[in-house]
Amino acid sequence: MLQVADLHAFYGRAHILHGISLEARAGEVVALLGRNGAGKSTAMKAIMGLVPPARGMVSFGGKRIERLPPYRIARLGLGYVPEERRIFTELSVMENLEVGRQAARTGVPTWTEEKLFALFPNLARMRERPGGRMSGGEQQMLTIARTLMGNPSCVLLDEPSEGLAPIIVEEMANSIRALKGEGVSVILCEQNLHFALGVADRAYIIEKGQIRFGGSMEELAANDSLREQYLSV
Amino acid sequence: MTLASIIIQLLNGLAAAASLFLVSAGLSLIFGVTRIVNFAHGSLYMLGLYGAYSLIQFFGRTPLGFWGAVVLAALAVGLVGILIEVLVLRRIYRAPELFQLLATFAVVLVIKDIALFTWGAEDLVGPRAPGLSMAVEIMGRRIPAYDLVLIAIGPVVLGALWLLLTRTRWGALVRAATQDREMVGALGVDQARLFTSVFFVGSVLAGLGGALQIPREPANLELDLAIIADAFVITVVGGLGSIGGAFLAAIVIGVAKAFCVGIGSVTWFGFEVSFSKLTLVVEFLIMALVLVVRPYGLLGKPQAAQRAAEPAPRLQVPSWTFALVWLALLALVPLAADRYTTILLTDIVCFALFAVSLHFIMGPAGMVSFGHAAYFGIGAYAAGLLLKRFGLPMEAALLLAPLIAGLFAIVYGWFCVRLSGVYLAMLTLAFAQISWSVVFQWDSMTGGSNGVFGVWPSAWLSDKTAYYYLALVLCGAGILFLWRVLFSPFGYALRAGRDSPLRAEAIGIDLRGFQWAAFALVGALAGLAGAVYAFSKGSISPSSISIAQSTDGLIMVLLGGVETLTGPVVGAAIFTWLRDVVARNTEFWRAVMGGVILLIVLLFPQGLVGGLKALVVRWREQRA
């Protein structure tokens, strides 16, 4: 589905990604773990074309995408949910969803507003509310729903559990499992290992812009020194 | 005033507001999505008038011919807008914002000459609207029926825009992109196509605003900058990006202007106050007032955070040897050159100081000024008037003029430093226009549109070469002084304030005070440039204080590049020289200048000096 090889990226002059390689297969949930500043968000932005990759290869559905502008990548069916949520605050919930709408794609689930409201019941109660007048958890659901309106086959999910109340985090985990149930691949960035253990099939650990570990969640759960070295604060 | 005349003036104002609203709504829409301050928007309005004029002649003066011509002219202007977006702006969306501004200046120059070529220099008086040329009687006064139609068109267009923006997918995309265009792209929306469509709609509005004016005002070549100043004022008063705000502001300003005309002269406490002379100023007074009370306009909101700016590159001090070698070379020129070259060099030296002072305020101090000619012109007029009206010796006039320009900069600056970004730029433009209209109308003091004549230097400077040396010494010293200040603690504080106002204030810098001082400093030095220029020409005209003079300064700075110190000097030299050469050879020098600037913008998005430096670096890397 998604393959990344030797990806390098810069912010201005700062070299952030030092050649990362990773992979997500169809229908899989993959966690990208690491501390603050390790390069998780930059990796997602580089895959999405928001930070142009300086070197390396990204292929999605068998197509090279590392030189494409973000909108072309999105139209291939790769969805992106930013960490800061980036809700259009002046637009209502329905209008936010409208901006994300893309044509249906063969072989992937087609989302409608009603189907999304079934997945995120909170949103159904505030269709006309402006995005700026929603709580953090509601905005987090809206930003995921907005991306799903593009009918993606794979979603990049940047820190979905950040800053949310425990009960909302649990809802978020359920939503991710529901996506997986629909056959959508998910790559999520996380600092919260517990959250990742609950939803992911595999994990990568990123540190200082390099991949330090890749393997199953069982391997990661069994390896105390790995967690100690790269994930504990 | 009787009730009847109040109502008549109100209707007059509302009729004038219609076009103002259309143009401003288009400008606001385009700025919201693309973040480009489109100076060429006024040119599109002008094309709307010319287009309607020609199409009415073609279709004939029937109601269908008239309204068909108005609509077609608007659509044609929309196509011109698409051309501008696709051919020029699309290529430089990633360039620094100021460079996009330069590109729109170039488009202004090109369109002005295309209009000159197509329609000639004479004013073209359009026909009255067929079927609407009668007057309607209201409370015993007669008011043109066409004005009543215009009054209705404003709200109709406002309603249509509102529906378009709130009830369609396109509208949702536009509003979303106004807040966060990168996110809109990441959701699969093609920004380029969205921008083009926004440009089309905005340009149609400008064209329609122009076309509807043809029965009321003749098409002429000065309309482009005149209307852009109005449109800037209205978008700023209403709040950038707010269509409803633009509507409200257009009405406030249209009505205020109509009342100024209607009231005429009044005697208050024995003083005669001429309101009709206030007409040119009143909108700027309203704007200054609104911005001080509501810095984001009547219905505006604080601007969305701009995309993270690249850190400004380090400024390099030109070395003393560099400066001295150039000064020596420039000092030697008159020995070899003819009188003509000496005069041209004197112009260049004056404009170099003008450009360097503008660069100081917009580059390192981070406050873009659209009205820097105010201080250049005030300096020039102060020098001339002290000599001619107050009988001071030339030397004293020359030394006092910068102080007077500095005083004005202190007054104007007090207001300006309270704002930032586009709002600040617009306010500087407002003050420049206020100064211009005072100069333009105060016949007994400034000579009005004729200007001041016989402003010649003292006998010992009457020789062109001698005067050149004086200009070189004064302006050269001014330039070196400004450069030196940038590397003083004062200069560091300004640059810190530009890069992060919050952090600068957190470490105890009184940023507003420093910016105010910077305003006064560059105002005085621009005034010096103006004074030296005035004595070299022997006469002063209001054009030295006009928007065109301000934009010339911006072109010089941006052409050379904001990111280097020497850039503005190079830009001033090339611009002044090129204009001189081209203007001697063709009537259409503006189009040639505009074309050259567009080429440079598309080839060197970092400015000339920045671009050449990059070339040199690449060349060295290839050899290494």
Chai-1 contact restraints between the chains, C-beta under 6 A:
chainA,res_idxA,chainB,res_idxB,connection_type,confidence,min_distance_angstrom,max_distance_angstrom,comment,restraint_id
A,P70,B,G185,contact,1.0,0.0,6.0,A-B,restraint_1
A,P70,B,A186,contact,1.0,0.0,6.0,A-B,restraint_2
A,Y71,B,G185,contact,1.0,0.0,6.0,A-B,restraint_3
A,Y71,B,G188,contact,1.0,0.0,6.0,A-B,restraint_4
A,Y71,B,V189,contact,1.0,0.0,6.0,A-B,restraint_5
A,Y71,B,D190,contact,1.0,0.0,6.0,A-B,restraint_6
A,A74,B,A186,contact,1.0,0.0,6.0,A-B,restraint_7
A,A74,B,L187,contact,1.0,0.0,6.0,A-B,restraint_8
A,A74,B,G188,contact,1.0,0.0,6.0,A-B,restraint_9
A,R75,B,G188,contact,1.0,0.0,6.0,A-B,restraint_10
A,Y80,B,A186,contact,1.0,0.0,6.0,A-B,restraint_11
A,R86,B,D180,contact,1.0,0.0,6.0,A-B,restraint_12
A,R86,B,M183,contact,1.0,0.0,6.0,A-B,restraint_13
A,F88,B,A176,contact,1.0,0.0,6.0,A-B,restraint_14
A,F88,B,Q179,contact,1.0,0.0,6.0,A-B,restraint_15
A,E90,B,R175,contact,1.0,0.0,6.0,A-B,restraint_16
A,L91,B,R175,contact,1.0,0.0,6.0,A-B,restraint_17
A,L91,B,A176,contact,1.0,0.0,6.0,A-B,restraint_18
A,E95,B,A172,contact,1.0,0.0,6.0,A-B,restraint_19
A,E98,B,R169,contact,1.0,0.0,6.0,A-B,restraint_20
A,E98,B,A172,contact,1.0,0.0,6.0,A-B,restraint_21
A,V99,B,A172,contact,1.0,0.0,6.0,A-B,restraint_22
A,V99,B,L173,contact,1.0,0.0,6.0,A-B,restraint_23
A,V99,B,A176,contact,1.0,0.0,6.0,A-B,restraint_24
A,V99,B,L187,contact,1.0,0.0,6.0,A-B,restraint_25
A,G100,B,L187,contact,1.0,0.0,6.0,A-B,restraint_26
A,Q102,B,G188,contact,1.0,0.0,6.0,A-B,restraint_27
A,G150,B,G188,contact,1.0,0.0,6.0,A-B,restraint_28
